[in-house]
Amino acid sequence: MNFSKMNGLGNDFVVVAHFQQTPGNAPEMAMQLCNRHFGVGADGLVFILPSTKGDFRMRIFNADGSEAEQCGNAIRCVAKYIYDHGMSQKDRLNIETLAGIQAITLEVDHEKVSRVTVDMGAPILKSGEIPVASEGDEIINHPIEVEGQQFFFTGVSMGNPHGVIFVENAREFDVEKWGPLLETHPIFPRKANIEFVTVHTQDEMDMRVWERGCGQTLACGTGACATVVAGVLTGKTQRRGLVHLKGGDLEIEWNDQDGHVYMTGPAEEVFTGNWLKSF
């Protein structure tokens, strides 16, 4: 099986583009391919598939075999793969995901995609739709306690659930300790991606992330979008900002005209290979 290894700011994926439909054993494939000792090594396995609703369809399975509704870094990789590999020469694409159709704009330099802007759609803020098991319409600065430690989170869905927590120093925060405890907290019925954020100015912030089904990753596109939305809801940021992640920077805008969140960042293809083992 031929594959490409790609990443968006260090959030890395095995990308496969020759299937006409998702294999029935996709979860098992993801766990094998994403294993960093016995496989290729990645945060997720991504399939590029035909679509009846858009130009292409993306499905992504996390390293633990669970399927994600959406992934901002993966979809940038998918868009770059499609253009760079000649599957389409359009600089605007519509890609189908479990979270809906995503409109993509490509920046091309020397016949290769250098940056991708993704219309991530409008954030979902109603508690039952995120979902968050709590009363109230929006979840802003809501208390959550694990192992005797209280945090305050803002709930946002970008097609997948996020709990955004503002902390004093995100770069030094113990993500490995608190991330898994918060991801699986009963308040999140489908678990959640957890972002730890420090705001420097109203348009610049640091973010570290514990991703549902992956663990700590170098970047999370939907998490960066959720971070800016949470920043606006809590009065900490403007609607447009630069989010510094462990693997690099993303430009995020929560547009006040259409209510959609726009994410701009790079994607990179690192190598191609051929998987020889059976699944």
C-alpha positions, 0 to 999 in steps of 0.5 A: 500500500502506497502512502505519503507522510505529511504534517501540518506544523508537526501534527503528522499523518499517514495519507492514503489516496488510492481507495475508492471507499474507506476500508472496513478495517480502517481503525486497525490500519490506523493503529498499526500505521501510526505506531511510532515503533512498529509502524510509520508513526503518526498522529492519524491515518487520513484517507482521501476518497471520492465524494458526491458532495464535494471535490473530495472526501476526507476521513481521519482515524486517530492513532488509537483507531477512533475516528475524528469528525474533523482535523484542521491540520489534516485537511491542509495536508489533504488539500496540498496532496490533492494539488501537488499530486495532480488530482486537481489543479483548482486553487479552491476546493470543497472537501467533505468531512464528517463535520460537513463541507469545508471550503479550501483556498490554496496559495501556490508557489512554484507549482506547489502549495505553500499555505492553505486557508480553510473555512472551518465554518461557524463554531458550535456553542450550544452545550448539548451540541458540543457536547458538554453535559451541563445546563446552560446554553453556552459554556463560558468559564465553566468550572471543572475539577480533576484530582482536587484541582479546579480549572475553568473551561470554555466549550466550543465545537469546530465539528469536534469537541474542545475545552479551552482553559486559560493558564498562566504559562501554557509553554510550561504547563503539565499537559501530559498530566492534566490533558488525559484527565480532562479529556475523559472527564464525565462532563464530555460525553464524547471526550474532548480535545483540551487546549491550554492557552496563555494570552499575550496580547489581544491578537497573540497567544500560546496554545498547547493541546491534548488531542482526543485519541492522540495525546499531546501533539505539536499542533491542532488546527481545530484547537487553534480555532476554538482558542480564538473563539473562546478568547472572544467569548471570554473578552480576552482576545480580538476576533483575529489572532496569531496562535503559537503552537508547539510546532509553529503558528496558525493565523485564525479569524472569527469573521464577524460578517459570516460568523465562520472561522478561517484558519491559515497555515502551512502543510508539508509532505515529508516522504512517500513509502510502501507499506509491506505488512498485511493488516 
